[in-house]
Amino acid sequence: MRGDDGHPLPGIARYYQETTERRLVITGPPGAGKTALSLELLLALMVLRPEGRVPMRVSLAQWNTSVPFEEFLAACVVKAGISEKKAAWIKEHRLLIPILPRRAAVAAPRHRAPWPR
């Protein structure tokens, strides 16, 4: 598969383009390259712009789940410097591809062993 410029797409972008649902979850242990891979996908999608859509990296840590996800995305677009009117239009036409990196989880609580050491 090639981009509009005729150059081959990076593997992650090609894989994403071939998925039916256009959803992709990147998993792996710390240091495996999940962030680098998601950035590679973001950059490739910025060039490719599938169906006229634009990728945007947004932090799930900032999402208040009582707010609909689409409203959260529109607020992220406004925060990036786009007018509320344009952000509403982008939301209405579903032109945003959210790239949602998962930051390191909160450290697990340390449990004391049930027996003495």
C-alpha positions, 0 to 999 in steps of 0.5 A: 500500500502506498500513500498519495505521494507514491511512497510506501506507508510505514507498516503501522499505517498500512496495518491501520488502513487495512483494519475494518473498524479503523481501531487499533490497540498497541500493547506491550511491556515497558520499553517495547516501543508503544509510544514510538509506534503510536507517534509513527502512526500519527505522523503517517496519518497526518500525511495520509489523511484517510477520508479527510480525517486528521489524527490528534494525540489526546490524553485520556487522563484528562477525560472526565467520563461524565462528559461524552467522549465526542465532547471531550475530543471537541474540547481538545480541538479548541484547546489546540487553538481551533475555534469552537465553531470549527471544532463543532463542525469537526466533531459533527463530521467525525473528522478527528482520529484520536490517538490515545497514548496510555501513560504509565499507570498509577503504581500498584499499592504495596501489600504487606506479606501475610506472614513475617519475613 
